[in-house]
Amino acid sequence: MALHDLRCAVRVLRQHAVTTAVIVTTLALGVGANTAVFSLLDVVALRSPLLVRDADQLYVVNSGQYAAGGPESARMSGPMLNALHQAAPAGVKVAAMSRGIARVYTRAAGERETVPARLQLVSPNLFPVLGVSPALGRLLPDAERAAHEPAVVLSYGYWQRRFGGASDVVGRSLAINGAAFTIAGVGPRDFAGVWLETPVDIWIPLTAQPTVQYSQSFSADGADLGRPWLPQARIWWLHVVARVPPDQVAPATAIFKASLSGLAGRDTRLVLQPFAGGLSRLRQQFSTPLVALMAMAMLVLLTACANVANLLLSRAVTRQRELAVRMALGAGRPRLIHQLLTESLLLVVIASAMGLVFARWGADVLLRVVMASMDGVPPFTPSIDVRVLAFTAGVALVSVVAFGVWPAWRATRVDLASAFAANARTILGGAARPARALVVLQVALSLLLVTGAGLFARSFQKLLDVDLGFESGRVLAIGVDPRLAGVAPESLPETYARVLDSLTHAPEVDSAAFAMCGLRGVCAREDGFQVEGYRPREGEVVIFGVDAVTPTYFSTVGTPLLAGRALNDADRSHTAKVAVVNRTLAERYFGDWRRAVGRRIGLAAPDIEIVGIVEDTRGLTDLKAAAIPSVFVPLSQRPVVPRELLVRATSDSSMVASTVRSAMENAAPGLPIERMEPIEILVQRGLSQERVVVWLTASFGALALGLAALGLFGVLSHATARRRPEIGVRLALGAAPKLVRWSVVRDGLRLVLYGLVLALPLVLIGGRLISRLVFGISPYDPLTVIVAVLVLVFVGIAASAGPARRASRVDPMVALRQD
């Protein structure tokens, strides 16, 4: 029976080839959009990227010292790691790794050139705790042996790229930032670290931090950054990971909390957070937008189903005579419903196959757009795997139910006598009311999608208008680290001076400055600050973003000086400590920023005089984030190595790259340049998430509008065909054609109006859901809603124009003879 129904379905679909093509295309777009977004959401936010043993038993120990649940709260110090390690109950294992993945330069034995690599520092037991085994050689030695046997473990991918998968790589020498290490082994094929989009090339022990001069991603409170970090209790730079059996989570949490309670007065709101998903900036940045896009894609699918149901309903009604004949010959209603559902299922299967092709292409495009904001290549590719296929099958099943059941049920309600006596007009009229209801639903969903797209577009425009606090044009950001060129620490100040002098005298260069962090974001937040005249509230931790810059920093990036003076060459290591602070810090701790000049701040004591106030600047990685209290100290008064060189060009920044390279080569031969990008590019990259959302929501809105227009056009066309005799009579009695056209347009606008009324509660609910994703506007922005309504009205008029024109051209004589 099933095979017979399938053959009948194929025959029917071939007989209505045009309708079949429209239905399949419509469904394919809906299924494809949902599958594409889901495949990316799955790989970014849902699937566990850690291909390790029993990943569900892994937890990151969150000390909760800052905002609960935030990434800052996971920072730990070396003594905290030791305390947790010693307190761990039986069956619980604790390990640690540096929060950041550093970019280092390596040179293998026999090579002449250095090669960049991504390095992470880990405790020797990290690999056993994660549950991974080496593919070649062995893992890192324990802490005691590590001091005498400086060893590294290569990732499988790096081993293949750098050494061609050579089996004798174990035992070779590898210099990292000039320090000698021995390759101990190679990690497993499926493991490249715990950061989803930043695969690690090399792992070395935590104890090697001073050896390779690792100095990123930390928080400090009066720590000596020049000494080894691991023994210091006042510098937090580690992620602590624990493998905890399912029945040990609560006891381990209590034990860990007790073990940390006496360390440096830390707040011990300790929790164990599941770690099977690893770490991912991509997940943090895009999970919520992808969920919103998934919801909008489902609305598009629902709109498509309504449109398809309308088409099937119209086609089924025209087949009522056929169905009546089959019922007269003995076919029961369940049998006919089964046949019609078979046709719907066949349509869905064909559309789903096309949708998967569309999804495969669409997911790749989505990933490329998403990764435009990331400084790296993702270690994954969205694929059509079992999970995605299961999702698509579920979508297809829902589609059959959504658009197939009701038309089949409605079409088989056949009165044999009426069906055989019915003419075309009565047949078409039988589908009118349900079809109009479906169009109203499509209009309502379209308004929801168009309003959402408009809100995201307005939010994006607001972001473009944000005052960055600096001039993004004509400024180049250059990643540079003189230590990687073998410059001795005592020679660094002289090297900086030579580079700045050479750049300042170079043609087409206006000014240049070094910064520890620069405009890419605050790389160091220090807490425990003391502010003269300010008493912190109970439990308040005073946290500042701290940057060390050369005197020309503010003039180079174009940050306005609001009061006092900027840093200058007279601020030296032997002179009084001074700092420039931003407006947010001055207003938060001194009430009025004008009062901040001359006041003091500091770590152990308020011994740094505030000599100037500058305007707030936005971090390039998140323009939505409010400015944080920030302190700028002279590089000459802080023993850190600047990683950012900023150059202001006299004209277009992209035109002076060669000049900058030449000037730097003259001043410091062999100084490696890690990257060189105009600040404008970095600003645009920081907006990529919002750009992706605007682009996709606009696409979904346009698709929904097209489907709604198509549905409205079909309904009005059928209504016009049904009213031909009536229209003929009106024209014969002298009715003006424009009044006939207006009656059709008015009918269409009435359906649009019903849809708008139905959509308004949905808009209110949707606005609440996306309130976290918009910036600078209300989620119920009246202008956006009004524009969306006007767009729907315009689409309604456009969709009505064709049927209205045909209605006004009805020949009264032909119409009166019809039927």
C-alpha positions, 0 to 999 in steps of 0.5 A: 500500500505504501509503495502504491501511495508513493507512486500516486504521490509522485504522479500527482506532484509531476502533474502539478510541477509548478506548484511542486517546485514552489513548495519544494523551494520554499521548504528547502529555504526554511529547512536549510536556514534552520539546519545551517544555523543549528549546525553552527550553534551545535559546534559552537555552544552545544557540542563538547569540543574536548575529546577526552575521557569522561569529559563530563567529570571535568570542572573548572574551579571558580573562586568567585573573587570577582563577578560570580560566574564571570571569566575573571572569577576563575583566576587562581594563584600558584599557592591557591593551586597548591592548597587545592591540590593538597586538600583534594579528597580521594578520587579527585584530581587537580591540575592547572594551566595558564589562562592565556595562550602566548605567542612565542618564537621557536627555533629547532636544532639546526634551524636558522630562522625563528618560527612563531608558535602558540604556547600554554603553560600547564602543570605536569599532571594536566594531561592525566587529569584531562584524560589524554595520552601522548601519541608519541614519547611521553608527557611533561615530567613532574615539578621536581624533574622539570627544573632539571629537564626542561621539556616540552610537549608538541601538539599533534598538528604542530608536530605534523606542520613543523616536523612533518610527523618525524618519528625521531622528534622526541629528544630534539632540542627546541629553543623557545624565546631563546630558552632551550627545551627538549621535546618530550613527546607529542600530544594525541591527534584529537587534542589541541588544548581547551580553547575552542578557537585557539589551538595550542602548539606547545605545552611547557611546565608552569615553572618555566614561566620566567624562562620564556618570559610569559607575562599575559592574562593575569590579575595582580595585587601588589605582586612583583611581576619581575619575579617568578609568578608561580610562588606568588600569592598575589598574582592570579594567572591560572585556570584550575581544572579538577576531575571529580567523580559524579558523587564527589562534586558537593563534598569536593566543593566544600573541601576546596572552599575551606582550603582557600578560606585563609588565603590572602583574605579571598572571598571564597564563593567557590563553585565547580563549573562544568568544563566539558565544553572547554573554553571559548571566546567564540561561545561567549561572544556568539552563543546568545546571538546564535540562539536568537538567530535560531529562533528567527530561523524557526519563525521563517520555517513557520512562515514557509509552512503557512505558505505551503499549507496555503498552496496545498489547501488551494490545490486540494480543494481543486481536487475535491471532485477527484476525491469525491469520485474516490470516496464514491468508489469506496475509499474511506476518509482515513485512506484519502488522508493517508494519501495526501500526507504521503504527498506532503511527506514526499515534498518534505523529503525532497525539500530536506535534501535540498535544504541540507545542500543549502545548509552545508554551504550556508554554514561555511559562509556563517562560520567565515563571517563569524570568525572574521572577528577572531584572530585565528582559525577555528579547529572545527568545521560545521558538518552534516553529522548525525546530530544535524541530520537528526535535527533536520529530520525533526524539522521535517517532521514538524513541517509535515505536521505544520503544513500537511495535516490540516490541508489533508483533513480539510480537503477530505471533508467532502460532501459528495452531492455538493462536490459533483454539483460544484462549479469552479467558483464554489470550489475556490470559495471553499478554501477562502477562509482557511487561506486568509487565516494562514495569510494573517499568520504569515503577516504576523510572523513577518512583522515580528521578523522585520521588527527584529531585523530593524532593531538589530540594524538600529542597534548596529547604527548606534554602535557605529556612532559610539564615541570611541574616545580615540581617533581610529583613522590614520593609526596603525597598531603593531605587535612587537616584542623586542625580547624575541629579537634577543634584546637584553632586558637592560637594553630595552629602554634604549631600543624603545627610544631608538624605534620611536626616534626613527619613526618620528623622523620617518616621512608620513609618520606623525607620531608613535608610542609604545604601550603595554596593552594599547587599544586592543583591550586591557590586558591587566586588571589589578585589584587592591588599589587604594584611593586617597579619600575613598573608603571601599564598601564592605566586600568591595574590591577596587579594580583598575585597568592598568596600562604602561605607555610612553609620553606620546601615547595619548597624542598618537591615538588621539585621546583628548586630555580633559584636565591636568597634563599628559605624561612627559619625558621628565617622568622617569624611574627616579622621579615621583610616581605619576599617572593619568586616569580616565574619566570613569575612574575620576568620576567614580572615586572623586565625584567630579573628575575635575577634582581628581588632579593632584589626588593619589592612588596606589597599591601598597599605599596611595603613592601615585599622583594623578597628574591628568584626566583623559577621556574614556576609551572603548575596548576594541573587542567589545564596543558595547561594554562600558569603560572601566576605571583605567590608569596610565602610568609611564613606561619608565616607571613600570618594569613591563615589556610593551607589546603594542606599538602605535603609529599615527600617519599623516595621511592614510595609515595603510599607505605607511606600512613599508615606511614603518617597517623600514624605520623599525629595521633601521632602528632595531635590525631583526626586530620581528613584527607580529602584526600590523593593522590599521585601528579602523580594521580592528574597530570593524572586526569588533563589530563583526558579531553585530554585523553578522546578526544584522545581515542574517536577520535582514535576510530572514526578514526579507525571506519572510516578507517574500513568503507573506507577499506570495501568500497574500498574492495567491489569496487575492488572486483566488478571491478575484477569480471567485468574484469575477461574475460579481465584478463583471456585474459591477463594471456592467452597471458603470462601476469605475475600474479604480473602485474595483482595484481599490476593493481588491487592495482594501481586501488585502490591507484588511488581511495585513491589518489583522496580521499586525494586530495579531503580531503586536503581543508577539513583538512585545514578547520578542522585544523582551527576549532580545533586550540584551542583544540591542545597544543604545535603543529600546527593544520596543523602539517606536520608530522601528516598529512604525517602519516595520508596519509601513513596510508590511503595508507597502508589501500588502499593497504591492502584493494586491496590485496584480490581482487588483489590475486583473480585476479591473480588466474583467470583461463584463460579457465574458464574466457574466457568461462564466459558469 
